[in-house]
Amino acid sequence: MSQETELKLYIEPARREAALRLCQQLAGEQQPAELQLTNRYFDTPDLRLREYDMGLRIRQCGDDREQTVKLAGDVIGGMHRRPEYNAATTSDKPDLTLFDEDIWPDDFPLFDIQRELDEIFRTNFTRQRWRLPSGDGMIELVFDEGIIIADANQRSLCEIELELQGGDLSELYKMARRFITRVDARVGSLSKAARGYLLANKSALEPSTQADFVRQQTQDDVGTGLYRALTYALQYWQHNDACLLEQPTVRAVAGITDGIRLARVVLQQLMMLEVEVSDHIVRLEQMLGHLGWLSRYDGLAELTAEDGAYHRALKQQPKLHEHIMEQQEHAVQMELVLNLVKRDDYQLTLLELGELCNRQPRHEQLMQVPLRAWASQRLREDWQQVAEAFTRERELRPEHYLKQLPLLLGSLQLGYCVGYLFDEEDRERFRAPWLDMVRGIREIMALKLLREAIKDTDDVNTERLLNWQEVQLESLLYALEHSRRSALKQEPYWVI
């Protein structure tokens, strides 16, 4: 068994010559070994290997064949880590019994899967490989160029892999930065196998737009817990980034935005513990500025949603409804986002946050504190700020709710990072009215946009529509007032 640790970077085919020149510059006088590789990937018709997060292939180079199974691993900021097992073979079909039986999970139906194995897709590519001395080992630098084939479907393959073989991790990241800044490389989160399954229509990439609670462990210290949360945020972000590149959608952009916000919350906690991450936070703030159009889009989408509170009434006003639909369409700035994700600073941030998760720098005295005790204190301090912002004797006006929304969202995201440590029922009871307030505040934005749309539409019913909008707003504020008072009465779930 070997532990594959490699950083994957995608290269635009138009930049292949520049990428190859850079590879040769890094290698100095060493000339590359060139290999013609054919890889056939196998699974059962019902994808049982995929269910176990396993990949199985036979690689052929000349007359030599080797079968490989890769077990479940992880991807953090383009760094792929998976245990892999290899066995020489002379067959065109894998034989799972050639692997040590101890590698399989206890419930793994080995012989059933063996009987049903079939080729799903294949990759054919030319590999140019350099082995560069580094530390006590080396970094294997490879440039792969070819195609992925699934039945009649094909897609090009052009990428750099930097595999750590006992070498210096910091040198590997230094090389990766040069590929990003000099040849516009992109951090790669999808393996060749993952892209093959997509091409074969055996899997789908769906955006994630609802974060889960990070599965923290009660025995962890603060450092371990925060870097686990940062890893989750980065993986969430990169999953949606991959979705965007496969098929640009507003949902994918929303998922990227949520991942960036969650990463920012974790970095803010690390900065409080004297980890130098201020430059990363500044970059994330700049990215969120480019994604600010989402709030306007979401507000307009609230008005037009068929299951929303306003759709039926607005459909009875064709001119106004058409105007809002046009505004919603114009709100989308997909080209801006697609340009953003290609930029060096965006790609470098993904890379460097991945490096941060791998290195995990820490101020030992501050970060060896038990995570649960620290989380209890931080949640209490954070909640006190939120409670102060929303505690008023009189009813709050729309402007105040809108102003405090970022503070409330940050607090709820901190809960995603460490809330798993506490009782689930108490946690959900506490968060429910605050989440209601988030939905209500976003609806305020929708009604604000509705008022603008009514004024922009030349309609004889303008005055009546403005009065109707005012009634809707007052009704919403009444509901928000109820949620606010309920939220402030909830018992904190983090009391130890």
N, C-alpha and C positions, 0 to 999 in steps of 0.2 A: 504494500500500500504506500502511496505517496500523497502528500498534501499539495495540491496544485494551488499556487498563490500567484495570480497574474493580474496585471492591470490592462484593461482593454480600452483602446482608443479607436474610434471610427474615423476614416479618412474619406473625403469626397474623391471620387475617381479622378476628377479634374486636377487634384492636388497630388496624385501619385508620384510624379517625377520629383516634386519638391520633397515629398516624404522620404523617398528613396535616397535622395542626396543627403538629407539630414541623418538618415540611418548610417550611411557610409561615413559621414563626418564624425559621428559618435564612435564608430568602430575603428577609425584611424586607418591603418594599412591592412587590417584584417579584411579579407574578402568573404562574402557570404557563401554559405552552403545553400544550394538551390534544390528543392524537393518538389516533386509532383505528387500531390496527395489526393486520394479519393477516399471519402468517408461515407459509409452507409449507416444510417441510424435506424434502429429497430424498436418496435413496441408491439403490444397486442392491439387488436382492433378496438378494444374498449380502453386502451391507454392505461393499463395497470402500472406500468413502470412510471409513467408521468404522475400517477396518484401518489407514488412513493417518493416523488421528486428525484427520480433516477434518470440518467441518460445512458444509453447503450449504443455503441458503434463498433464497426470494424473499419480500421484504417489500413489502406493499402498504399505502399510505396514501392514501386517496381514489382518484384515477385513476393515481397514480404508482406505479411498480414499480421495485425495485432488487434485483438478485441479489448475494449475498455468499457468499464462501467464507472460512472461518476455518481456518487451518492449526494444526499442533500448537503448543501452548503449555504453560503450567503454572498451577497454582493453589497459592498459599501463604497460609494463614490467611485465606481468603476473597478474596484479591486474585487476579483472573484476568488473565493476560497472554496474548494471542494475536495474531499478525499476521492482518490481514484485508484482503481485496480486494473492491472493490465495482464494479459495472457497471450502468448503467441498462438497462432492458429493457422491452419491451412484451408479452412472452410470459408465459404461465402456467407454462412449463417452462424451467428453466435452460439456458443455452447456454454450455458450458465454454470454447468458443473465444473468447468475449468477454473472457476474462481473458488477461493476458500469459502466453505459453507458458513463460516463465522461472520462474514460481512453482511449477511442478510438479516432483516428484522425477524423477530420470532414468528410473526404471522405471515411471512412472505411465502406465497404459493409457488415455489420455484418451478416445479415440474409442469404445473398448469400453464404458467407463463411461457416456459420453454416451448411447449407444444404450439402455442399460438403466435409466436414471434413472426413479425413480417416487417419488411422495409417500409418506412414512412416517408423518408426523404434522403437526399444525399448532398454532399458538398464536394465540389471539385475545385481545387485551387493550387496555385503555385506559392510555395513558402520560401522566402529568403530569410536565412537565419544567421545571426551573429551571436557569439558568446563573449560577453564583455566582463573582464575581471572587476570584482567589486568586493571590498572588505575581505572576509575569509572565504568568499564563494564567488558567485558570478550572477549577472543578470542576462538572461537570454532575451535578445531582441529579435522579434520576427515581424516580417511584413507579409501578410496573406492577401492574395488577390485572386478572385475567381467567381464562382456562382454557387447558389443554393438551388437545388432542383427538387420539385415535388410534383410528380406527374407532368402535366403540361405547363406548370408554373415555374418561373425562374425569377431570381432577384440577384443583383450583383453583391459581391462581398469584397470589401477593401478595408483592411484594418491593421493596426499595430497591436502587438501583444508584448508586454514587458513582464517576463516571468522571473520571480525572485528565487534563486537557487543558492541560498546561503549568503546572498549578497547584502548590501547596505540598503535598507528601505528608503532612507533619505535620498540616496543617489537615484533610485528608481523614480521617485516623485520629481526629482530635479529634471530627469530626462522627459518625463511626461509633460512638465510645464513647457519645455522647449517645443514639443510637438504641438501643443495647444497654441502657443504664441507665434510660432513660425510657419506652421502649415495648416492652421485652423482645424486641428483635430478636435473631436468631441468625445467626452467621457462616455464609455459604452456600458450600459447596464444589462443588455441582452446578449446571451451567449449565441454561438452559431446554432446550437441545438434549439434554443428558444425561438430564434428567427425561423428555423426550419419547420417547427411545429406550427407557427403562424402561417407560413407559406402553404403548408399542407392542409390548412383549415382544421387543424386538430386542437387548436387553442385560440383564445381571443384575449386581447388586451382591453380591459374595461377600466376607465378612470375611477379612482377612489376619491370620493368627495365627503367622506365621513371618517374622521380619525377614530382610532380605538384607544383604549387605555393601555399604556406601555406596561407590559407584564413584569413589573419589578419584583424583587425578592426581599423579604423582610430582613435577611441577614446581610444584605449589601451595605456598603458604605456609600457616602454621598458621591464620590467620584465615579464608582461603578454605575450607580443609578443614573447619573446625569449623562454619562457617555452612552449608556443603553438608550436613553431617551433621544439623544442626538442621532444615534444610529437609526432609530425608528423614523425620526423626522426626515432624515436624508433618504432612506429607502422609500418612504411615502412620496416624497418629492420626485425622486428619480423614476418611480413607477409611472407617475403621471407625465413626466417628461418623455418617457418612452412612448406612452399613449399618444402624446401630441405629435411626435415625429411620425408615428404610424398613420394617424388620422387626426388632423387638427380639429379640435372641438372646444367649445366653451367649457364643457365639463372638465376636460383635461387641464385647461388653463386654471380653472377654479381649484383643481386638486394640487397643481403646482403652487398656487398662491397659499393654500392651507399648509402645505409642507414647508414653505419658506417661513411662514408665520410661526409655525411650531418650532422650527430650527432656531429662529430668532429668540423665542422665549427661553429655550435651553441655553443658548449662548449668553443671554443676559444673566442667568443664574451662575454660569461658569465665570463670567466677569466679576460678579460679586465675590467669588472665591479666589480671586487674584490670578485667573488664567487669562492670558492676553489674547482676547478675541475681538477687540474693538473694531479692527479693520473689517472683519467678517460681518459684524453687525451693520456697519455703514454700507457695505455692499448689498446686504439683504434689504436694507431700507431703500436703497436706490432701485433695486429690482421691483419692490412693491409699488414704488412710484410709477413704474411702467405698466403695472397691472391694475392701477386704480380705476380704470374704466369698468371693471367688473361690477363695482357697487352700483353704478348707473344701470348697467345691463340687468342686474338682478332685480333692481327696483321696477324696471319696465316689464321684466318677465313676470313679476308678481301680479302686475295689472292684467297681463294677457293670458296667464295660465288658465286652462279650461277648468281646473278644479279649484281655482282661486275664488276669493270673495268678491271680485269686481268684474269678472269676465262677463257674466250674464248682463249686468247693467250696461257695460260698455259696448257690448254687441248691439244694443239697441240705439247706439249713437255711431252709425257707420263711419262718419267723417272723422270723429275723434278716435275711434278704434283704429282706423287705417293710419292715422297720424302717429299713434303710439307704436303700432307695429313697425312703421318706417323708422321711428326713433330707436327702437330696439335693434333693428338691423344695422343702423348706422353706428350704434354704440360699440359694436364688436370691432376690435382693432387687432385682428388675428395676424396681420402682416407685421405689426409692431412686435408681437410676442415671438413670432418665428424669427425675426431679426435679433431679438433679445437673446434667445437660447443659442444662437450661433456666436455670440460675442465672446471675446476672450475672458472678460471679467466674470461672466456667467459660468463658463466652463471651468475656469480656475477656481471659482468658489465651490463648485461641486467637488473638484479634485481635492482642494485643500481641506474642506470639511471631512472628506473621506480620510485624508491623512490624519486629521485631528482625532477621528474616531479610532484609528489604528494605533496612533502613538499614545493617546490619552495622557497628555501632560497634566500635572496636578500639583497643587500646594498641599503637601502631605498632611500637615497638621490640621488644615481646615477641611480636607476632603476625606479624612478617615473617620469622621463622625458617622454614627449609624444613620442610614438613610431615612428610616421612618421617623426618628426624632427630629431630624432636620426638616423633613417634609412637613411635619406637623407645625413647626415654627414658621416656615416660609408661607404655608397656606394661610395661617392665622394673620401674619403681617400683611399679606397680599389682600386678604378678605377685608381687613380693617380699612384699607384704602378704598376698596370698592364700596363698602358700606357707608363710608364717609361721603363719597361722591353721590350716593343715591339717598342719603338720609335728609329729608326735608319735611317740615311740618305741613307745608302746602303742597298741592299737586305740582308735578314737574311739567314744564312746557316742552314742546318738541325739540327745541334747540339744545336743551340740556341733555335730553336722552341721546341725541345724535353725537354730541360732544363726548359723552362718556362711553360710547360703544367700544372704542379701541381698548380702553382700560378693562372693561368687562370681558371682552374676547380674550385678552391676554391672561386674565385670571382663570377663565375656563380652560385655556390651553395648558396652563401650569397644572391644573387638575388632571388633564390627560397624561401628563408626564409622571406624576407621582400618586394619583388618586387610587390606583390599583392596590396600594398597600393597606387600604382601609375598607371597612365594611361596605359591601356593594349596596345594600338596601339603604343604609344611612346616606351614602354618597349620592345615590340617584334621587332620593327625597330632597336633599339639599340643593342639588343642581337644577331640578325641574323648573322651579319658578324663574331662576336666572336664565335658563334657556328659553323660557317663554318670553322673557323680556328682550332677548336678542332677536327673536322672531318679530316681536312687536316693534322694536326700534327700526328694523329693516323695513317693516311695513310703513313706518313714518316716512322713510325715504321714498317709498313707492307713491304714497299720497302726495308728497311734495312734488314729485315728477308729474303726477296727474294734474296738479294745479297748473304747472307750467304748460302742459300739453293743452289744457282747456283754454288758457289765455292765448296760446299760439294758433288755435284753431278758430277760424272765422265762422262762428255759428250763432244763429239767432237764440240758441238756448244757453249761451255762455253764462249768464247770471244764475240761471237755475242749476247748471252743472257745478258752478263754484259753490253754491249753497249746499248741494249734495256732497261735494268733496269735504266741506267743512263739517257736516254732520258725521261723515265717515271718520274724520280725524278725531272729533270729540269722542266718538264711541270707542275708538282705538285707545285714546288716552285714558278713558275710564277703565278699560281692561288692563292697560299697563299699570295703572295705579293699584289695581288689585294684586297684580303679580309682584309689584314692587314691595307692597306691604307684607305680602306672604313671604317673599324672599328674605326680607330683613328679619323675619321671625324664626327662620329655620335654625335648628341647632346644628352647629358645625360638625362635620363627619370626621374631622381629623384629630379630635381630642383623644389623647392617649390615656 
